[in-house]
Amino acid sequence: MDKSESKDILKFSIIATSVIVILVLLFSTNIIENALISFTAKSTNALLNLFGVRTSLRGNTIALLSGTQMKLQIIPDCTGIYPFIIMVGFILAYPSKLKNKLLGILFGGILSLLVNYIRLITLIVVAEKSYDTFQYLHIFIWQTTFIILVIFYFLWWINWSKKTQKKIKAKI
């Protein structure tokens, strides 16, 4: 690795870390955090009922009305905001056109939201049957999977962004 590459990696790391810290602080303010939690709890509960899973919602707690009858409190980590923030930090730190960055964040945000709903719904459906399996999936499988998906998406986005820029240069 030459000096220029080392400098680029350091620059990427500083920008990505700064963006991530700023966004975490911003999204940790009570107003934004509570809005995200409330939205996640209400929308997840609605989706569960739509798919035939009997639940009730009290505040930010989803209660299963059958099976284990677990009560699951929706907390900031349940919103999927942190993997999304990491993705945004990576994309903004990578040297690319602003349009590509904005499209990457928009598409990544939609994808992140969908993955988070799949995560929440599968976890709650499993929780209806088995607390132990829920715990295992929640702690080991889904958290790891979400971070891996963010990394894969970022790598895909880099490739897409480079191809897009090459197409623009080829037209000129």
C-alpha positions in Angstrom: 0.0 0.0 0.0 1.5 3.3 -1.0 1.2 6.6 0.8 -1.6 7.9 -1.4 -3.8 4.8 -0.6 -3.1 5.1 3.1 -4.1 8.8 3.0 -7.4 7.8 1.1 -8.2 5.1 3.7 -7.5 7.6 6.6 -9.7 10.2 4.9 -12.5 7.7 4.3 -12.3 6.5 8.0 -12.4 10.0 9.4 -15.3 11.2 7.3 -17.3 8.0 7.8 -16.7 8.0 11.6 -17.6 11.7 11.8 -20.8 11.3 9.8 -21.8 8.3 11.9 -21.2 10.0 15.2 -23.1 13.2 14.1 -26.1 11.1 12.9 -26.2 8.9 16.0 -26.2 12.1 18.1 -28.9 13.6 16.0 -31.1 10.6 15.9 -30.6 10.1 19.7 -32.4 13.3 20.5 -35.7 12.5 22.3 -38.0 13.9 19.7 -36.5 12.0 16.8 -35.8 8.8 18.8 -39.3 8.7 20.2 -40.9 9.3 16.7 -38.8 6.5 15.2 -39.7 4.1 18.0 -43.4 5.0 17.8 -43.5 4.6 14.0 -41.7 1.3 14.2 -44.0 -0.1 16.9 -47.2 1.0 15.2 -46.2 -0.1 11.7 -44.8 -3.4 12.8 -48.0 -4.1 14.9 -50.2 -3.2 11.9 -48.1 -5.5 9.6 -48.3 -8.4 12.1 -52.1 -8.1 12.3 -52.3 -7.9 8.5 -50.4 -11.2 8.3 -52.7 -12.8 10.8 -50.5 -12.6 13.9 -52.7 -11.6 16.8 -51.0 -8.7 18.7 -51.9 -5.7 20.6 -50.0 -2.5 21.0 -49.7 -0.5 24.3 -47.3 2.4 24.0 -44.2 1.0 22.3 -44.8 -2.6 23.5 -46.2 -5.3 21.2 -48.0 -8.0 23.1 -48.5 -11.4 21.5 -52.1 -12.6 22.1 -51.4 -16.3 21.6 -48.6 -18.8 22.0 -45.9 -17.5 24.4 -47.9 -14.3 24.9 -44.6 -12.4 25.1 -44.4 -8.7 25.4 -41.8 -7.1 23.2 -40.8 -3.5 23.8 -39.6 -1.6 20.7 -36.4 0.3 21.6 -34.1 2.5 19.4 -32.1 -0.6 18.2 -35.4 -2.1 16.8 -35.9 0.8 14.4 -33.0 -0.3 12.1 -31.6 3.2 12.3 -28.1 2.3 13.3 -27.2 0.0 10.4 -28.7 2.7 8.1 -26.6 5.3 9.7 -23.4 3.2 9.2 -24.4 2.8 5.6 -24.9 6.5 5.1 -21.6 7.3 6.7 -19.8 4.8 4.4 -21.6 6.2 1.3 -20.9 9.9 2.1 -17.3 9.2 2.9 -16.7 7.4 -0.4 -15.4 9.5 -3.3 -18.3 9.6 -5.8 -20.7 12.0 -7.5 -23.3 13.6 -5.2 -26.2 12.2 -7.3 -24.8 8.6 -6.9 -24.5 9.2 -3.1 -28.1 10.5 -2.8 -29.4 7.6 -4.9 -27.4 5.1 -2.9 -28.7 6.5 0.4 -32.3 6.6 -0.9 -32.3 3.1 -2.2 -30.3 1.8 0.8 -32.8 3.5 3.1 -35.7 1.7 1.4 -33.9 -1.6 1.5 -32.9 -1.1 5.1 -36.5 -0.4 6.1 -37.7 -3.5 4.3 -35.0 -5.7 5.8 -35.8 -4.3 9.3 -39.5 -5.1 8.8 -38.7 -8.7 7.7 -36.4 -8.9 10.8 -39.0 -7.7 13.2 -41.8 -9.8 11.8 -39.8 -13.0 11.7 -38.6 -12.4 15.2 -42.1 -11.8 16.6 -43.6 -14.8 14.7 -40.8 -17.0 16.1 -41.3 -15.4 19.6 -44.9 -16.6 19.5 -43.7 -20.2 19.3 -40.4 -20.2 21.3 -38.7 -17.7 23.5 -35.3 -19.5 23.3 -35.3 -19.5 19.5 -36.4 -15.9 19.5 -33.4 -14.9 21.7 -31.0 -16.9 19.5 -32.3 -15.3 16.2 -32.4 -11.9 17.8 -29.0 -11.8 19.3 -26.9 -13.9 17.0 -28.5 -14.2 13.6 -30.3 -11.0 12.8 -27.8 -8.5 14.2 -25.0 -10.1 12.3 -27.1 -10.5 9.1 -28.1 -6.9 9.1 -24.5 -5.7 9.4 -23.4 -8.1 6.7 -26.2 -6.8 4.4 -25.1 -3.2 5.0 -21.5 -4.1 4.0 -22.7 -6.0 0.9 -24.9 -3.2 -0.1 -22.1 -0.7 0.3 -19.8 -2.8 -1.8 -22.5 -3.2 -4.5 -23.1 0.5 -4.4 -19.4 1.2 -4.9 -19.4 -1.0 -8.0 -22.6 0.6 -9.3 -21.3 4.1 -8.7 -18.0 3.3 -10.5 -20.0 1.9 -13.5 -22.3 4.9 -13.6 -19.3 7.3 -13.6 -17.6 5.3 -16.4 -20.7 5.5 -18.5 -20.9 9.3 -18.1 -17.2 9.6 -19.0 -17.7 7.3 -22.1 -20.5 9.6 -23.3 -18.4 12.7 -23.1 
